[in-house]
Amino acid sequence: MQQADWYFDFISPYAYLGLIRLGELPPDLEIAYRPVLFAGLLNHWEQKGPAEIPPKRSWTYRSCNWWAARLGIPFCFPAAHPFNSLPYLRLAIAAGGTAHAVRKIFEALWTTGADPSDAEQVAALARSLAVDPEELSRQEIKDALKMATEHAIGRGVFGVPTLDVGGELFWGADATDFVKAFLADPGILSTAEMQRLAALPVGAARIPL
């Protein structure tokens, strides 16, 4: 059975759509769910998130709503976005990072329109997953998330969702078809053109203002 790591943060609507699209992958692909802090990735790679650029924020929200409807995926933006995803990431870790727990948290955030900052929602979710809400404040849980984010950065993960299959990284919910093609024929990344692209020189670089 082939294995893969799926890196995600609950803050991302693309991660929610990507979660649902994982169901399109072969059933013999065993997926490990890896919660990471998206803000940590952005800080490391010196990027801005989509919601930090006003025109991109509007585009992202509207395009995700359209895409979800086109795919027939239940979808509703939370009451406010961006939101603090730390409690939810820590809950996923405390719940063992199972597919069931991850999906339940995503659905609570991305299908109900609820307020993610509502502490009672976090507590109720925790209890529904047999996790004591107090567990989310444990240093061990916080450290586990920090280490997971650092591990992802070390792997080269720069955004969410990212699927690591056989050491190859596939970023974005729209990479699902690419993943399926790779699983059917890993050689597609070994062609002369793919190798040329991997080593393509930089022709010009933007000068920081």
N, C-alpha and C positions, 0 to 999 in steps of 0.2 A: 504493500500500500504506500503510495506516494504521500509525502507530508508537505505542508505549507504553513507559513506564519502570516496572519492577517493583522496588520497594525492599524489601529483606529483610535479616534477620540469621539465621544458622544456629541461634541459641539458641532461636528460637521454633518450637514445634510447629505453630502455626497457619501459619507461613511454609512449613513442609514440606507441610502439607495444601494450602495455597494454590498451591504450586508444581505439585502434581499436578493441581489443578483448572484451572490455566492451559490445560491440554489441552482444556478444554471451550469455549474461546474460538475465534472464527473463525480459520482457518489463515492468512488474509491479514493478520492483525494481527502486526506485527513487534515483538517484545518485547526491550528492552535490560535486562539484569540488573544491578541497582545495589546492591551490598553496602554496608550502613551499620551503624554501631554502635548497637544498640538502647538501650544505657545512655546514649549521648550524647543521643538523642532524649528519654529520660526525664528526664535532668538539665536539658535546656533547657526542657522544658515543665513541670518540677516535678511529675512523676508518679512513682508507684511501679509497678514491673512486677508482673504477676500472681503471680509466685513470691515476691514480697516481702510478700504478705499471706497468712498461713497458711491460712485457710479458702478463699481464692481459689485458692491453689496446688493444694490437694487437688481442688477442683472442676475446674480447668483440666486437670490430668493425667487425671482420670477421664473428663471429657467428650471430650477429644481422642481417648482410646483408644476410646470408644464410637463417636464420629463416624467415625474412620478405618475401624473394622470395618463400619459401616453403608455406607460408600462403597466398601468393598472395596480399601482402600489398605494395602499392607504398612506396618506401624507398630510400633515398639518404642521406648519411652523409653530414653535412654542410661543408663549406670550411675549417673550423678549429674546433678542439674539443680537450679538453673542451673549452667552451666559457662562457662569463659572461651572465648568464641568468636573472640577476636582472631586466633589463628593461622589459623583456617579462613577468616575474612573476608579476611585478607591473602593466603591461598592462592588464593582466588577471583580476586582482583585480579591476582596474579602469573600466573595461568593464563589471563588475558585476559577473564575474566567471561563465558565462553561458556556456553550452555545445558548442554552436556555436562559441563563442569567443575562448575557449580553443582549440577546434579542428582546427580552422583557424590558430592560432599561431603555433600549433604543425606542421601543414602541411607546413607552410612557412619555418619552420626550418628543417624539416626532409624529404621533398620531392623535394626540389629545388636545393640543393647544394650551396645555397647562403652563403654569409659571415655574420654570426650572429652579428659581431661587427659593421656592417654598420648602422650608425645612421639613414640614410634615410629609410632603411628597417623598423626599429622600428617605425619611424614617419609615414610611409605609412600604416603600419599595424594598428597603432592607429587610423588614420583617417578613414580607412576602417571599423573600429569598432565604429565609431562615438565618438572617444575619442580624446580630444585635447592632442597632445604630451607633452605639458607643464604639464599636470596633473600627469605625471609619476614622476615628481620631488617634488610633494607635500609631506610634512612630514606625512600627514594622511595616504597616500598610503604606504609609507615606514614603518610606524608603524604597519599598518594592516598586512603586510607581516611578520614582526618580531613577532607579536603576534600569527599569524597563525602557524609559525614554532615552537614557544614555546608551543603552544597548542598541536601540533602533538607530540612533544617530551614527553609532559605530558601524552599523550595517549599510549606511548610506541613505536611510529613510529620510525624506525631506518634507513629505506631506502625507495626508490621510484621505482615504484609506490607501494602504499599500500592501500588496500581497507578495510575499517572498516565496517563490517556487524554485527549489533547486539552486538557490543562490542568485536567482534573477529577480529583480524587483519590478513590479507592475503597479503603477500609481494611478489611482482614480477609479471611480465606479465605471467609467467608460472604457477601462482597459480590460473588461471582462472578456470581450471577444478575442483580444490579443492573448490573454491567458489560455483560453480554450484552444487557440491555434498552436500555442507553444506546447501545451500538454499533448496535443495530437502529433506534433512534430517539433521536438526541441531544436532541430537543426536550423529552424528559421532564424535563430539568433547567431548562427555560425557562418552565415554566408559572407562572401567577400565584402559586399556592400555594408552589411551590419557591422563587420569588424572595422571597416574604414570609418564608419560613423562614430564608433566608440573611441577612435583616436583622432578625430577631426580637429585640426588646429583652430585656435581662436584667431579670427581675423581682426577684430577690434573690440575694445572693452569700454564700457561706459565709465566716465570719470565722475567720481562722487562729487556732489555739489558742496 
